[in-house]
Amino acid sequence: MSLELITKDDLENFRQSLLDDIKLIIQPPVKPTDEWLRCSDVRKLLKISTGTIQNLRISGKLKSNKVGGIHLYKRSDVENMITGKGK
């Protein structure tokens, strides 16, 4: 039967490794940088009608991505349009 000696440095390395693993586990998830909004969300946010959103989309003032028949809008694009930083 062989014996292995554990030194203080070994224990310290193990402790540090364990702490790093625990930090990764309890770390809050990274929030997405941009949220996608549905048409209804944009209408409520801007207090406008469906036709107005369609006109903004057609005129190019508000960019959308169509996924399965649903237009999605980036929150940052909507906020930029409100503040005038958009196109």
Secondary structure, DSSP 8 states (H G I E B T S, - for coil): -------HHHHHHHHHHHHHHHHHHHS-----SS-EEEHHHHHHHHT--HHHHHHHHHHTSS--EEETTEEEEEHHHHHHHHHT---
